[in-house]
Amino acid sequence: MTSDVTALTFLSLFLPFLAALAAPALVKRFGHNAAWIIAIAPAFAFVHFALMLPQIAAGGVVTGGYAWVPSFNLSFSWFIDGLSLTFALLITGIGVLIVLYAGGYMKGHPQQGRFLSFLLLFMGAMLGVVVSDSLLMLFVFWELTSITSFLLIGFDHERAASRRAALQALVVTGGGGLLLLAGLIFIWDISGLTQLSMLVRGGDILRDSPFYLAALLLVLGGAFTKSAQFPFHFWLPNAMEAPTPVSAYLHSATMVKAGVYLLMRFNPVLGDTAAWQILLPFFGGLSMLTGALLAVRQTDLKLMLAYTTVSSLGLLVMLTGFGSDHAIEAAVLYLVAHSLFKGALFMVAGIIDHETGTRDVTRLGGLRKAMPITFAAALAAAISMAGLPPFFGFLAKEEIYYALAHGNPRAVLFTGIAIIGNGLMFAVAFAVGLKPFLGKPVKTPKHAHEGPLLLWLGPALLALKGLTTALFAGIAHFYISAPMASAIAGEPRPVEISLIPHIGVPLSLSLLTVALGIALYTKLSAVRSLMDRSFKALGPGRTGALMSSSKRW
């Protein structure tokens, strides 16, 4: 690796922190328009990482670093392969749009500079998580994401609900961080390695150790708390107390996927064992069902999206646990698709709230004429979330069903879970992306109108990206999904994708999901009432408390 590339990579990783320092002064000088200047930092990083695509697609990796504490042989080093690069592109690419969105959303807020500063600090920390080669630096950045998340969730610290949600998220993810630290120490002690680039080539060195199960459980504790897996799912919906730019960035596209990244990164050395193939599908499947069921019960747009995020994260964990070629490919496709459509829908929810004064779906209707651009972006993102062609979500769902339909006999159970979960998410997708815009206009607390460019640009581009990525699936597969799947598997995976449906069982399962989703959407009020009665029947006992989001913090 040339010194120029090393320097540019370091600059790309460090720029978000520099931008965080400059944000308050820039906002003070330029107001909300400072977002255009601040967005240059993640845009530069995005372009730099995008230029690595040909090298990574050809099977290469990018490594480098600088000495941190030479006397202790500590350095800040990076290891960028297909997995790291995909995450880095999502973090910086969506990060550009979120910074611009925050400029419009927080316009006039006296603490907009502080907010953007926290947001960029998180961006830098998240980049550090996905590119770090050192186990120590991985942990340092992992904890920094928890701290910056605490600051962002509790941004409106005058409100008790915000303080409570921020503390809850910090306790859960911080506690998980301690479990991860213990797991990393186990891994270091077993392998004698502190660099991921060497560890992922370590073969069975961890699997053959008598301490394998202890290391696995500790790593899973860190991953499950970060990615809101059952029974740690409750902190994520409560984190919706944060301003919408935080929800759209941290709680759909980046931070909550850090746990999934960790599982994918360690798959070559911790995966392919009975414990891995039992624990991940079990907790992933349980999280998928729990999140989808609780999403249907909500009427707040952000809570509906938050619970479907829990469900989607569960699906990703489940697929990672299966570990077959098609399951890994499905996880890759769905991770990218989810980042695009969920980021767009969260921003749409924020626009609706910002321009109408409410997020209650039962108090919204007829917005399509007042907010035509937002409607178009919402509908496109909802179609992708529902898994319908010609959007990228359809490709992901087809690959999910292909992986499950061609798995071992126990996959039948998880196929059923996927159908139910996807059917519920289909209904929620259109409840968020379609229902507020249909019917006769409803009187809202604020006069409904289209938001400014800074607000609708992000969801419009993400929705468009969900379409173009599917239309050019071959290119996306060559440069993104194939290298990422190979990095997760630890070796090249010969899987092809196509926008043309898999004729046979996968297509049949997709049609069944659509039928279930339409039925649930048309009867959503009745389903919601049924669930409310069911929860009341459960009473205030442990089951009801565990299934609901915790409000006692």
C-alpha positions, 0 to 999 in steps of 0.5 A, a space after each residue: 500500500 503506497 504512502 499516499 493511499 495510507 495517508 488518504 485513508 487515515 484522513 478519511 477516517 479522521 475527517 469526521 472527528 475534525 468536522 465534529 470540532 468545526 461544526 459548532 463554529 460553522 453553524 454559528 457562521 452559516 446557520 443551517 446552510 453549514 450542513 452543506 460544508 460539513 457534509 464535505 467530510 463524509 463525502 470525501 471519505 465516501 469517494 475515497 472508499 469507493 475508489 477501493 471497489 475495483 481492488 476489493 472486487 478483485 479479491 484484494 484487501 487494503 491494510 495500513 496504519 500508524 504507530 499509536 503507542 510504540 513503546 507498547 507496540 500499539 498502533 491504529 491499523 486498518 483492515 479493509 475487505 469486502 465486509 469493511 468496505 461495504 459498511 464504510 460506504 454505507 456509513 459515509 454515503 448515508 452519512 452525507 445525506 443525514 448531515 444534510 437532512 439534519 441541517 433542514 430538520 434542526 434549522 433554527 435550533 439553538 444547539 444545532 452545532 452541538 447536534 451535528 458535532 455529536 453526529 459526526 463523532 458517532 460517524 467517526 466512531 462507527 467507521 473505526 469499528 468497521 475498519 479497525 484491524 486491532 482488537 483493542 481499537 475495535 473495542 475502543 471505537 465500539 465503546 465510543 459508538 455507545 457514548 456518542 449514541 448516549 449523547 444523541 439519544 439524550 440530546 433533548 436532555 431537558 425532557 425526562 423521557 430523553 434522559 431515561 432512554 439515553 441512560 437505558 441505551 448506554 447501560 444495555 450497550 455498555 454492559 454488552 461492551 464489557 461482555 465483548 471485552 471479555 470475549 476479545 480477551 478470551 480470543 486473544 488468549 486462545 489465539 495469541 493474535 490481536 489483529 483481525 486480518 490474521 485472526 480471520 485466517 486462523 482456521 479452527 484455532 478458536 473452534 478447537 479450543 475448550 474455551 470456544 463456547 465461553 468466547 462465543 457467548 461473550 461475543 454474542 452478548 456484545 453483539 446481541 445488546 448492540 443489535 437489539 436482539 431479544 431479550 435486549 430489544 427494548 432499548 431500541 424503540 425507546 431510543 426513538 426519543 432522539 431527534 429523527 436524524 439520529 433514528 434514521 442514521 444510528 437506529 436503522 443504517 449504522 449503530 444497530 448493525 454493529 452487532 451484525 458486523 461483529 458476527 459477520 466478521 467473526 463468522 470465519 473463526 467462530 461460525 460453522 459449529 453446532 452452537 453457532 448454528 443453533 443460537 444465532 437462528 434461534 435468537 434471530 428468529 425470535 427477534 424477528 417475530 417479536 419485532 414484527 408483532 410489536 411493530 403492528 401494534 404501534 401507531 407512532 410512525 417512528 415506533 413502527 419503524 423501530 420495531 421493524 428494525 428489531 425484526 430486520 436485525 433478527 433476520 440478519 442474525 438468523 441468516 448469518 447463523 445458517 452460514 450457507 452460501 445463499 444465506 450469507 448472500 441473502 444477509 448481504 443483500 438484505 443488509 444493504 437493502 434495509 439500510 436504504 429503505 429504512 433510512 429513507 422511511 425514517 426520514 419520511 417519518 421525520 418530514 411528516 412530523 416536522 411539517 404536520 406536527 404529528 407522527 400518529 398514523 391514525 391522525 394522518 391522511 391525504 398528504 400526497 398532494 401537499 407533499 408529492 416528493 415525500 410521497 414518491 420517496 415514501 412509496 418507493 421505499 415502502 415497495 422495497 421494504 415490502 420486497 416487491 420488484 423492481 426494488 432491491 428489497 425484492 432481490 434480498 427477499 428472493 435470496 432469503 427464501 432461496 436460502 431457506 428453501 434449499 437448507 436443511 430440514 430445520 430450515 422449514 421452521 425458520 422459513 415459516 418465521 420468515 414468512 410471518 415476519 416478512 408479511 407483518 413487515 409488508 403491512 407496516 411498510 405500506 402503513 408508513 409509506 402509503 397510508 398517511 398519503 391516501 384518502 381525504 386530507 386530515 386536519 393536522 396540528 400544523 398546515 401540511 406542506 412539502 419540506 425544503 430541499 434539505 429534508 426530502 433530498 435524502 429519502 428521495 436519493 435513498 429510494 432511488 438508490 434502492 431502484 437503481 441498485 436492483 436494475 444494475 444488480 450484476 454490477 452491485 453483485 460484482 463490486 459489493 455483495 460478492 466481495 462482502 459475502 466472500 469476506 464473511 465466509 472467509 473464502 470466495 462464494 460462487 453465488 449469482 443474483 438476478 432481478 428475475 425471480 427464482 421460479 419454484 419454491 422461492 417465488 411461491 413463498 414470495 407470493 404467499 408473503 405478499 398475500 399475507 401482507 396485503 391481508 394484514 394491511 387491509 385489516 391493520 386496525 383489527 389486528 392492532 385491536 386484537 394485539 392490544 386485547 392480547 397484551 391486556 390479557 397478559 397483564 402486567 406480569 413478566 411476559 407482558 413486560 418483556 414483550 413491551 418496551 420498558 418504560 420504568 427506566 
